[in-house]
Amino acid sequence: MTQQQVAQAREATHHWVMTVQWPSGAGGFGVTTVASPAIFPPGTSRADAYRQIFEYVTDYVRTHTGQQSVSPTVLFFTLERNEI
């Protein structure tokens, strides 16, 4: 991790993990898990955070697979405060 990434992770209010699955062009399925610290302003609902994260992960999958019409299914999701 770079110093900047460490600083951003420390400032993050939350940490999330999302696992998604999508049909691949070869008749199978692709699966990936994406995780990141995040900063959500006070008053952000869990539903709003979920939608933002899902959009981010969908864009991630589309970019890395080249399948622009993919619509992933969420297999796992967690959003927690970023403190121990």
ABEGO torsion letter per residue (X at the ends): XBAAAAAAAAABABBBBBBBBBBBAAGBBBBBBBBBBBBBBBGBBAAAAAAAAAAAAAAAAAAAAGBAABBBBBABBBBBBBBX
